[in-house]
C-alpha cells in the first residue's frame, strides 16, 4: 500500500471520530436543554394546577353551601372558630354548638367539614407536587455538567398558599400556641 492510502485512511478515521464526538456533544447539549424545558413546563403546569385547585376549593364550598361573597368573611370567621375547637368540651358538643352558631344542622355541618377537609387535602397535594417539580428542576440545573449551561435558568421558589399563623411559626421557628381554640390569642400577635 502506498503512503497516501495509509495517510488518507488515518485522516478519514480521524474525521469520523471527530464527527462522532461533535455529534455526541450536540446530542448532549440538546438533551440538557430539552430536559430543562420539560421540567420548566411541568412546573408551570403544576403552578396552574395549584391555582385552579385553590379556586375549586372555594367555589365547591361556596356553591355547595350557598355562601355568597357578602357572607364569605363572616362564614370564614365562623369556620375558624369552629375549626379551632372549644375549651373543655367534647368534639361532638363543640360541633353541635358550632353548627348552631352558623345556623346549620349537625348533618350539614359535618358534611361541610368533610368537604372543606377534602378540598384542603387536594390543594395540599397539588402544592406538594409543585414543590417537588421545583426541587427536581433546581437539582437538574445545578448538577454538573448541566450547571455550565443552565445556571441562570433556575425557577424561583414557588409561593405556597398558607395561613398567617404558619408563616409566623416558620419565620420565628416557634409555635407556642398549642390550644385548640382561637379564643386564646397568640403571644406573638
VOBA-1610 file (N, C-alpha, C; in pm, whole numbers, padded with zeros to 5 digits, always signed):
BEGIN
Unk+00084-00118+00000Unk+00000+00000+00000Unk+00087+00123+00000Unk+00029+00225-00058Unk+00106+00348-00065Unk+00086+00430+00061Unk+00182+00522+00081Unk+00173+00610+00197Unk+00049+00697+00191Unk+00006+00728+00070Unk-00109+00814+00053Unk-00236+00746+00104Unk-00253+00618+00078Unk-00371+00544+00121Unk-00372+00529+00272Unk-00254+00505+00329Unk-00248+00491+00474Unk-00279+00625+00540Unk-00220+00730+00489Unk-00245+00865+00543Unk-00390+00906+00525Unk-00449+00872+00409Unk-00589+00905+00382Unk-00681+00827+00473Unk-00647+00704+00504Unk-00729+00621+00593Unk-00728+00675+00735Unk-00611+00719+00778Unk-00599+00777+00912Unk-00677+00908+00919Unk-00667+00988+00815Unk-00739+01115+00812Unk-00890+01091+00813Unk-00936+00992+00736Unk-01078+00961+00730Unk-01127+00910+00866Unk-01048+00824+00929Unk-01084+00771+01060Unk-01088+00884+01163Unk-00992+00975+01155Unk-00989+01090+01247Unk-01110+01180+01225Unk-01145+01202+01099Unk-01261+01286+01067Unk-01389+01220+01118Unk-01400+01088+01101Unk-01517+01017+01152Unk-01524+01025+01305Unk-01411+01009+01369Unk-01407+01016+01514Unk-01443+01156+01562Unk-01389+01256+01499Unk-01420+01395+01535Unk-01568+01424+01510Unk-01621+01374+01399Unk-01764+01390+01368Unk-01851+01323+01474Unk-01809+01205+01518Unk-01884+01133+01622Unk-01883+01208+01754Unk-01768+01265+01789Unk-01757+01342+01913Unk-01844+01467+01905Unk-01841+01535+01791Unk-01924+01654+01774Unk-02074+01619+01780Unk-02110+01509+01716Unk-02249+01465+01719Unk-02292+01434+01863Unk-02208+01365+01937Unk-02239+01333+02077Unk-02253+01461+02160Unk-02167+01559+02137Unk-02174+01686+02210Unk-02303+01760+02178Unk-02342+01760+02050Unk-02466+01828+02010Unk-02586+01757+02073Unk-02588+01624+02069Unk-02699+01549+02130Unk-02705+01573+02281Unk-02591+01577+02346Unk-02585+01605+02491Unk-02642+01744+02518Unk-02600+01841+02439Unk-02647+01980+02452Unk-02799+01985+02440Unk-02854+01921+02336Unk-02999+01920+02316Unk-03071+01848+02430Unk-03015+01739+02478Unk-03082+01665+02585Unk-03087+01747+02714Unk-02984+01824+02742Unk-02986+01910+02861Unk-03095+02016+02847Unk-03099+02084+02734Unk-03199+02189+02716Unk-03341+02132+02708Unk-03357+02017+02644Unk-03489+01955+02639Unk-03534+01910+02778Unk-03444+01857+02856Unk-03477+01817+02994Unk-03522+01937+03076Unk-03453+02049+03059Unk-03490+02171+03133Unk-03626+02222+03088Unk-03653+02217+02958Unk-03782+02263+02905Unk-03895+02176+02960Unk-03875+02046+02964Unk-03978+01955+03017Unk-04006+01988+03164Unk-03902+02005+03243Unk-03922+02036+03385Unk-03984+02174+03405Unk-03943+02272+03326Unk-03999+02407+03336Unk-04148+02404+03302Unk-04185+02337+03195Unk-04326+02329+03157Unk-04409+02252+03259Unk-04352+02148+03317Unk-04421+02073+03422Unk-04444+02163+03542Unk-04342+02242+03579Unk-04354+02335+03691Unk-04466+02436+03665Unk-04467+02495+03547Unk-04570+02595+03515Unk-04710+02533+03515Unk-04720+02410+03467Unk-04849+02341+03469Unk-04894+02312+03613Unk-04801+02270+03698Unk-04834+02244+03839Unk-04873+02372+03909Unk-04809+02482+03873Unk-04843+02611+03934Unk-04987+02647+03900Unk-05026+02624+03776Unk-05165+02647+03736Unk-05259+02551+03809Unk-05215+02427+03828Unk-05298+02328+03899Unk-05323+02373+04043Unk-05223+02432+04107Unk-05242+02484+04243Unk-05344+02596+04241Unk-05332+02685+04144Unk-05425+02797+04132Unk-05567+02748+04112Unk-05586+02656+04019Unk-05721+02606+03995Unk-05772+02522+04111Unk-05684+02452+04180Unk-05724+02375+04298Unk-05775+02467+04408Unk-05706+02579+04428Unk-05750+02676+04529Unk-05884+02737+04488Unk-05896+02772+04361Unk-06021+02827+04311Unk-06135+02726+04325Unk-06109+02602+04289Unk-06209+02496+04300Unk-06250+02475+04446Unk-06151+02482+04536Unk-06180+02463+04678Unk-06285+02564+04723Unk-06260+02692+04698Unk-06355+02794+04743Unk-06489+02781+04670Unk-06486+02759+04538Unk-06611+02751+04463Unk-06694+02631+04507Unk-06629+02518+04532Unk-06702+02399+04577Unk-06770+02426+04710Unk-06695+02483+04802Unk-06751+02509+04935Unk-06862+02614+04926Unk-06837+02722+04855Unk-06936+02830+04850Unk-07062+02789+04773Unk-07046+02716+04662Unk-07162+02677+04584Unk-07239+02562+04649Unk-07167+02471+04709Unk-07233+02357+04772Unk-07321+02402+04889Unk-07277+02505+04957Unk-07349+02551+05076Unk-07405+02692+05059Unk-07415+02740+04933Unk-07474+02870+04902Unk-07417+02984+04986Unk-07288+02997+04986Unk-07222+03105+05061Unk-07194+03218+04963Unk-07257+03331+04984Unk-07238+03445+04895Unk-07108+03517+04928Unk-07062+03599+04834Unk-06941+03679+04858Unk-06960+03771+04978Unk-07083+03824+04994Unk-07111+03915+05106Unk-07095+03843+05240Unk-07132+03717+05245Unk-07131+03640+05369Unk-06998+03568+05390Unk-06911+03574+05290Unk-06786+03497+05290Unk-06702+03523+05415Unk-06675+03649+05448Unk-06588+03681+05563Unk-06650+03633+05694Unk-06781+03657+05711Unk-06848+03611+05833Unk-06841+03459+05843Unk-06864+03393+05731Unk-06861+03247+05728Unk-06722+03194+05762Unk-06620+03255+05702Unk-06482+03211+05727Unk-06446+03231+05874Unk-06484+03344+05931Unk-06457+03367+06073Unk-06527+03263+06159Unk-06650+03231+06122Unk-06723+03126+06195Unk-06655+02992+06183Unk-06607+02960+06064Unk-06538+02832+06045Unk-06406+02828+06121Unk-06337+02942+06127Unk-06212+02945+06204Unk-06241+02914+06350Unk-06346+02973+06402Unk-06383+02947+06541Unk-06421+02801+06558Unk-06494+02748+06460Unk-06536+02608+06466Unk-06416+02515+06459Unk-06328+02541+06365Unk-06212+02455+06343Unk-06117+02458+06461Unk-06121+02566+06536Unk-06026+02579+06646Unk-06068+02503+06770Unk-06193+02466+06778Unk-06236+02384+06890Unk-06295+02465+07003Unk-06328+02393+07111Unk-06391+02454+07227Unk-06319+02405+07351Unk-06275+02495+07434Unk-06202+02459+07554Unk-06292+02383+07650Unk-06246+02268+07693Unk-06316+02192+07794Unk-06437+02116+07745Unk-06462+02113+07616Unk-06580+02043+07566Unk-06543+01928+07477Unk-06639+01839+07459Unk-06614+01726+07371Unk-06625+01772+07226Unk-06572+01691+07136Unk-06576+01723+06995Unk-06721+01733+06948Unk-06806+01639+06990Unk-06945+01641+06946Unk-07015+01767+06996Unk-06993+01802+07122Unk-07057+01921+07178Unk-07009+02046+07103Unk-06879+02049+07074Unk-06823+02163+07001Unk-06888+02172+06862Unk-06903+02059+06793Unk-06965+02059+06661Unk-07111+02100+06668Unk-07182+02053+06769Unk-07323+02089+06786Unk-07337+02239+06809Unk-07254+02293+06898Unk-07260+02436+06926Unk-07219+02517+06804Unk-07114+02475+06735Unk-07064+02549+06620Unk-07164+02548+06506Unk-07227+02432+06481Unk-07326+02426+06373Unk-07444+02517+06406Unk-07481+02525+06533Unk-07589+02615+06574Unk-07547+02761+06553Unk-07422+02793+06585Unk-07372+02930+06566Unk-07376+02970+06419Unk-07350+02875+06331Unk-07351+02904+06188Unk-07491+02889+06128Unk-07587+02844+06209Unk-07722+02825+06160Unk-07737+02702+06073Unk-07662+02597+06102Unk-07664+02475+06022Unk-07704+02357+06109Unk-07766+02257+06044Unk-07793+02133+06117Unk-07661+02061+06136Unk-07657+01970+06232Unk-07534+01895+06260Unk-07492+01814+06137Unk-07588+01754+06065Unk-07555+01674+05946Unk-07491+01761+05837Unk-07550+01878+05812Unk-07494+01968+05710Unk-07357+02017+05754Unk-07347+02049+05882Unk-07219+02096+05934Unk-07110+01991+05917Unk-07140+01866+05951Unk-07041+01758+05938Unk-07005+01735+05791Unk-07104+01742+05702Unk-07077+01727+05559Unk-06989+01842+05510Unk-07017+01962+05560Unk-06938+02079+05521Unk-06793+02063+05567Unk-06774+02018+05689Unk-06639+01999+05741Unk-06564+01894+05658Unk-06635+01787+05617Unk-06571+01684+05532Unk-06534+01743+05396Unk-06621+01826+05340Unk-06593+01891+05211Unk-06470+01980+05223Unk-06467+02060+05328Unk-06354+02152+05348Unk-06225+02073+05365Unk-06229+01969+05446Unk-06110+01887+05469Unk-06062+01823+05339Unk-06154+01771+05259Unk-06117+01708+05132Unk-06059+01807+05034Unk-06120+01925+05024Unk-06071+02027+04931Unk-05933+02078+04973Unk-05913+02095+05103Unk-05782+02141+05151Unk-05676+02035+05128Unk-05712+01908+05143Unk-05618+01799+05117Unk-05577+01797+04970Unk-05674+01824+04881Unk-05643+01828+04738Unk-05547+01944+04708Unk-05571+02059+04768Unk-05482+02173+04750Unk-05342+02141+04801Unk-05333+02076+04916Unk-05202+02040+04972Unk-05127+01945+04878Unk-05197+01847+04822Unk-05132+01754+04728Unk-05076+01829+04608Unk-05154+01922+04555Unk-05108+01999+04439Unk-04986+02084+04475Unk-04988+02145+04593Unk-04874+02227+04636Unk-04751+02140+04660Unk-04770+02023+04721Unk-04657+01932+04741Unk-04596+01890+04609Unk-04682+01863+04512Unk-04635+01822+04379Unk-04559+01936+04311Unk-04608+02059+04327Unk-04541+02176+04270Unk-04401+02192+04329Unk-04389+02178+04460Unk-04259+02191+04526Unk-04165+02080+04479Unk-04217+01961+04460Unk-04134+01850+04414Unk-04080+01874+04273Unk-04164+01926+04184Unk-04118+01957+04048Unk-04015+02070+04052Unk-04038+02170+04138Unk-03941+02280+04151Unk-03806+02226+04199Unk-03808+02137+04299Unk-03685+02077+04351Unk-03613+01998+04241Unk-03690+01923+04164Unk-03631+01844+04056Unk-03567+01935+03950Unk-03635+02043+03915Unk-03581+02138+03816Unk-03454+02203+03869Unk-03457+02246+03993Unk-03341+02312+04054Unk-03221+02217+04056Unk-03244+02094+04097Unk-03137+01993+04100Unk-03083+01968+03960Unk-03171+01958+03863Unk-03129+01935+03725Unk-03040+02049+03676Unk-03077+02172+03708Unk-03000+02289+03662Unk-02868+02305+03738Unk-02862+02260+03862Unk-02742+02279+03944Unk-02641+02166+03930Unk-02685+02051+03879Unk-02594+01937+03865Unk-02489+01964+03759Unk-02372+01909+03784Unk-02264+01918+03684Unk-02288+01811+03579Unk-02264+01832+03457Unk-02216+01950+03387Unk-02330+02043+03343Unk-02455+02010+03376Unk-02569+02093+03334Unk-02555+02237+03381Unk-02495+02257+03497Unk-02486+02391+03556Unk-02407+02488+03466Unk-02319+02435+03383Unk-02245+02523+03291Unk-02340+02591+03192Unk-02445+02521+03153Unk-02537+02572+03053Unk-02666+02630+03112Unk-02704+02586+03233Unk-02836+02620+03285Unk-02834+02701+03414Unk-02721+02751+03456Unk-02714+02817+03587Unk-02809+02935+03600Unk-02840+03004+03495Unk-02930+03119+03502Unk-03076+03085+03479Unk-03108+02958+03466Unk-03245+02918+03433Unk-03321+02860+03552Unk-03267+02868+03671Unk-03335+02813+03788Unk-03461+02893+03816Unk-03572+02823+03830Unk-03701+02887+03856Unk-03707+02941+03998Unk-03784+03048+04019Unk-03799+03098+04156Unk-03878+02998+04240Unk-03848+02995+04368Unk-03918+02903+04458Unk-04067+02936+04459Unk-04153+02834+04449Unk-04296+02861+04444Unk-04347+02919+04576Unk-04447+03005+04565Unk-04510+03064+04683Unk-04624+02972+04724Unk-04623+02931+04849Unk-04726+02841+04899Unk-04843+02919+04957Unk-04962+02867+04937Unk-05081+02923+04999Unk-05087+02866+05139Unk-05080+02954+05238Unk-05073+02909+05376Unk-05141+03011+05465Unk-05142+02986+05594Unk-05205+03078+05688Unk-05102+03173+05748Unk-05150+03281+05805Unk-05061+03376+05874Unk-04994+03308+05992Unk-05068+03224+06061Unk-05013+03153+06178Unk-04893+03067+06136Unk-04906+02997+06025Unk-04796+02913+05976Unk-04677+02999+05935Unk-04704+03110+05867Unk-04595+03199+05823Unk-04518+03252+05944Unk-04589+03289+06050Unk-04523+03339+06172Unk-04441+03227+06237Unk-04497+03107+06242Unk-04425+02994+06302Unk-04299+02961+06223Unk-04307+02965+06092Unk-04189+02936+06010Unk-04084+03045+06028Unk-04128+03170+06033Unk-04037+03283+06048Unk-03967+03282+06184Unk-04043+03255+06289Unk-03987+03261+06424Unk-03927+03128+06469Unk-03969+03020+06404Unk-03923+02888+06447Unk-03998+02837+06569Unk-04107+02904+06606Unk-04184+02864+06724Unk-04333+02868+06693Unk-04402+02772+06753Unk-04548+02770+06751Unk-04591+02732+06891Unk-04592+02831+06978Unk-04619+02807+07120Unk-04767+02793+07151Unk-04853+02830+07059Unk-04996+02823+07083Unk-05041+02680+07056Unk-05055+02602+07160Unk-05095+02462+07145Unk-05242+02442+07180Unk-05313+02552+07206Unk-05455+02540+07238Unk-05532+02506+07112Unk-05647+02446+07131Unk-05732+02414+07017Unk-05821+02531+06980Unk-05831+02628+07065Unk-05925+02736+07041Unk-05862+02864+06995Unk-05935+02935+06908Unk-05888+03066+06868Unk-05924+03169+06974Unk-05992+03123+07081Unk-06026+03211+07191Unk-05902+03253+07268Unk-05793+03180+07245Unk-05667+03209+07313Unk-05577+03282+07215Unk-05560+03411+07228Unk-05477+03485+07133Unk-05332+03442+07141Unk-05267+03448+07025Unk-05125+03414+07020Unk-05045+03522+07089Unk-04935+03483+07150Unk-04849+03576+07223Unk-04772+03666+07128Unk-04749+03621+07004Unk-04664+03699+06913Unk-04744+03793+06823Unk-04872+03808+06848Unk-04953+03898+06765Unk-04944+04039+06816
//
